[in-house]
Amino acid sequence: MRQKFSTPIRLLAATATMLVLCATAAAADAPVLQDQVPDRYEVKKGDTLWGIAGKYLKDPWRWPDVWRMNRDDIRNPHRIYPGDVIVLDRSSGEPRLALERPAVRLSPSVRATPLDAEAIPSIPPGDIEPYLSKPMVTDLDGLANAPQIVAGRDGRGIRGGNDLVYVTGLDPAKGVLWYIYRQGRRFFAANSGDFLGEEQRFLGVARVERFADVSTVRIANANEEILVGDRLVPAPPEVLLNYAPHAPTTRIDGRIIATSRDSIEVGRGWIVTLDKGTADGLDVGAVLAIYRSVPPVRDPRPSTEPEQMFRLLDQTRFFQRDNKLVQIPDERSGLLFVFRVFDRVSYALVFNTTDPVHVGDPVRNP
């Protein structure tokens, strides 16, 4: 005899099943700890958010999850300083991190507060320092209206460090420190060929010695030769890169379109350019996975479709046409950390590569 369940019992059973499924999904989505993690870790000088995240998590971009960060926290995370202690709490069933900051007393009435400049950065600043505030990506007009070097002091067209040059269009209100640029590469979308922006190549730093209609400027340092016609842009303030590493909030399906030195292949620690930017939902601190595209291969298995036979001209032999190709899924080969973003282009640092990285490699959500 088949037992009939009443509607309330069915609802209870369905609800219980749903709760189990939700709990299973939540557990599967929870950040996964490394096999051996410290319960307490004292932050040291030279540490980075990425490095510490890797000590605790198999997926370092899940760092905001274990701190319970919201989007504002990711953009302006807790300042973490050398001497701070990170504590792992497992009591709730999911890993959570907390910060213990030792109190420092200089006297009963004086309290010491660490400077923001002492906070540990997201990633090693030495690897990306030249790219933090210096590269620029503009539209086709570029720097056409920016101040321009019109001559050198002694008439020579090629200048270097400590040389004097004459510049038109400088605004005293924008300070005495300026960056020197020259038109560089143009970037295009890998798939559509759409124009994405024009890179302005950073050449060096200049300091104004005298403002006038034609100002006198000394080249403080130069990465390469400075030429008449090069443009100047006010030096921006220093940037502290401490955005928390995180996965993008939108689906990203882009490609690497250039490398920092136009190399054929690069590896860990290299800078690459992506064909995605703020317009696509990328922001500073976003982590993307790099993939290696594998060409399709011929499928050796017999075809299940009716055989197509083609007779040769002598009508004595037959051959089967079998050009069926099998597409191999892209293979993941590394991670990227996005540290500078423009409207449709961004710069990223290569991490954790297992294979050489090439221009044209796909990049997607990790």
N, C-alpha and C positions, 0 to 999 in steps of 0.2 A: 504494500500500500504506500503510495507516494505521499510524503508529508508536505502539507501546504504551509507556507510561511505567511504571516500577516504582513501588511504594508509597513508598520513600524519596525518589525524585525528585519525586513529587507533593507529599509533605510539605514538601520544600525549597521548591518553587515556591509552595505556599500560605503558607509562613512568610515568604518574601520579599515576597509580595503584602501580607501583613498588616503587615510592617515599613514598607513604602512608605506604606500607608494611615495607619498610626499617625504616621509622620513628617509626612505631609501635614496630618493633623489637628492635630498639635502646632504645626506652623508657622502654621496658620490661627489657633490659639488664642493664639499668642505676642503680647505687647503690641506695638502698632504705634507707632513713633517719629514725631514730627513731621518735616516735610520738612527743616527745618533745626534742628539741635539743637547746643548747645555741648558740647564734650568735657569742659570744666571750667566750673563756675559757682560763684562766691563768694556765699554767702548774705548778704543785706543786711537791715538792720533794716526792718521793715514787710513782709517776705516772709511767705508762708503756704505750708503743705504743698500746698494745692490749686493755688496759683499756680505753684509750682515744678514740680509734677507736670504742669501744662499746658504748661510750656516743653519738656518731654521727650516726653510721650505724647499721642496723639490722644484717648485715653480716660483721663482723669486718675484714674479710680477703679481703674485697673490698677497704681497706685503700689506696692502691696504686692508685686506680681509681680516688678518689676524690683529690689526690695530683697530678694527671697526671704524675705518675712516669713511667719511662722506666725500663728495666731490670737492668741497671747499678745503677739506683737510688734505686731499691729495695735492691740490695746487699750493697749499701753504702748510706743509706737514709740521709736526712737532719738531722743534729744533733739538737735535741730539748732539751732545758734546762729548769730547774725550773725558773719561771719568764717570759718565753716567752708566747705570747698570740696567740692562734689559732683562726682565723677568718673564719667564714662560709660565703661564697659568693653564692647567689642564682640568681644573675642577668642574667646569661646566660641560665637559664632554667634547668640546671643540677647543683647539688651541687659541689662546689669546696672549698677547704681549702687553706688558706694562713697563713703565719707565720709573726707575728710582733715581732721583737726583740728589747727590750728597749736599747737605747744607754747608755753605762756606761762610764763616764769620771772621771778619777782620777786626771788628771791635763791637761792643754792645750796640752801637748806633749805625754801623755801616754794614751794608749787605752787598755782596759781589754778585753781579749778573754777567754771564758770559756774553761776549760780543757775537753777533750773527756771523761774522766772518770766521769765527772759530768752529761753527757748526759743521758736522761732517757733510760732504756733498753726496749727491745721488750716485755718481760714478767718478772714476779718477779724473780730476780736472786737467791734469797734464796732457791727457790724450786728446782733449777737445778744446783746450784753451784758445787756440787760434780760431776756432769756429764758434765760440760762444757769442760774441757780439760783432765779429768782423765781416764774415761773408754777408753779402746782400743779394737778394733776388728781386728784380724789379720787372715792370712791364716793358714793352718795346721802346718806350721813350727813355728808359734808363735814367741816367744822370745828366741828361741834356741841359738842364737848368742849374746844375750844381756849380760851385766855384771851380775855376779852371786854372791850371798852371800855364802861363803865357810865355815865360822866358826863364832862363837861368841867369845868375849874376854875371857870369863872364861870357854869356852868349852860347855856351855849350848846350846842346839839346838833351843830352843824357846826364842824369844826375844820380847821386847816391847819398849815403848817410853823412850828415853834418853839412851838406851843401845848402846854399841859399837859393831860393827860387821866388819868382814873383807871381802872385795869384790875384785874379779879379773875382769880385762877387762875395768876398768874405763879410760876414755879419759879426761885429764885435759882441753882440748880445749872446752869441752861441759859444763863446769861450775861445780859449787860445789853442786847445788841443784838437786836431783834426786827423781823420784817416784819409789815406790816399787810395783811389780806386781806378781801375781801367776795365773797360767792357770785356767780358769773358764769354763763357759758353752760353748757348741757348738750349733750354730744356724743352723736350717734347714728350707727350704721353706715349708710353710704349705701345699701347694698343691702337689708339685713335690717331696718333700723330699730332694732336692738338698742341698749340703753343702753350707752355706752362709758365715761362718766365725766363729772364736773362740774368745770369750770374754776373755780379760785379766783383772782379778779382781784387782782393786786398793786396796792396803793395807796400804799405808802410805807414809811419806816423809822422806828423808834422806839427810844429809849434809856431804860432804867429809871434813875430818879434815886433812888427809895426803894422797897425791897421791903417789903410788908406784906400783910395780908389783902386790902386794897385798895391796890394799888401806885400810886405816882406815876410817870408816864411822860411824857417830852417827845417830841413828834413831830420827828424830825431833819429829814426832808424828806417831801413829799407830792406824788404825781403828780396827785391830785385831792382833792376834799373828803373829810375823814375824818368818819365818823358814829358816834354811839352805836350799839353793837351790832356794829361791825366786830371782827374776830378777829385775834389775834396768834399768830405762829409763830416759834420761834427761828431767827435768821439762820444759814443753813448756811455752811460754810467756802467760801472762794473756790475756783473750779474752773478748772484749766488745761485748755483744750480742745485736745488735740494728738493725738487718735485719727487714725490714718491713714485717708484716704478709701479706701473699698473697696466692692465689690459685696456685696449681702446673700448669706448662705450658704444661704438658703432662698428658695423662690418667694414673691414678694410681689405681690399683686394688690389694691391698695387705691384709695382716692380721697381727694382734698382735701375736707375737710368744713368748713373755716373759714379765714379770713384774720385777720391780726393787727389789722386796723382795720375788720373787717366790710365791706370794699370789695367791689364787684361783680367787679372784675378787678384783678389785680396783675401785677407784672413782676419783673425781676431785682432782687435785694436785699431782697425782701419775705419776711416770715415767714408760713408756712401751717401748718395743723394737718392731720394725716393720721389716718385711722381704723385704723391699724395700730401695734402697739407690741411690747414684749418678748415678749408671748404669741404673737406671729406671727413671731418671729425677727429683728426689727429691733434694731439696737444703734447706739450713737453712732458717727458716721463713715460710716454706710451711705449710698450714693448710689443714688438712684432716678431713673428717667426719667419725665417728665411727658408725657401724651398728650392730644390734643385729639380728642374724639369728634365724628364727622361724621354728621349724620342720613342715613338711607337715601334714595336717589333713585330715581325711576321709570326702569325699564329701557326705552329706546326700541326695542330690538331686537325683531323679530318672535318671538313665542312658538313654541317647537318642539312644544308640546302641542296636541292637537286643539282647534280654535277652538270657543269656547262662544258661541253666538249667542242674542241675546235680542230678541224682537219687541216693538216698541212697541205701545201700545194701539190705534193706528190700523192696525196690521198692514201698514204700507206701507214701513217702513224697518227696517234691521237695524244693530245695533251690536255690536262685539266688546268683551267685558269684558276689560280688560287692566290690572290693577292690580299687576303684578309689580314689586317693589321690590328694589333691589340695595344691599347693605350695603357701605359704603366703609370700609376698614380705618382704625383710629385713626391719627392722625398725631402723630409725636413733636414736642414743642414746647419741651422744655427738660430741665434736670436739677435735682434737689433734693439737698441735703446734710442728713442727719438729725443734729441736735445735742442734742436732749433727748428722752428716751424714758420713757414710763410703760407701765403694763401693756397697755393697749389703744389708747393714743393717743400720738402723737409730734409734735414740732415740727421743722420743716425750713426751711432757707434756699433760696430760689429762685436757680438759676444758669442762665446761657447760654440764655435764652429767645429763641425766634423769633416767638412770638405771645403775646398776653395770656393769663394763667393765670386760670382761673375755679374757684369752688367746684363740686365735682362732677367735675372732670377726673380721669381715671384716672392712677395711678402704679404702675409696675412695675419689675422688674429692668432695669438698663440693657443 
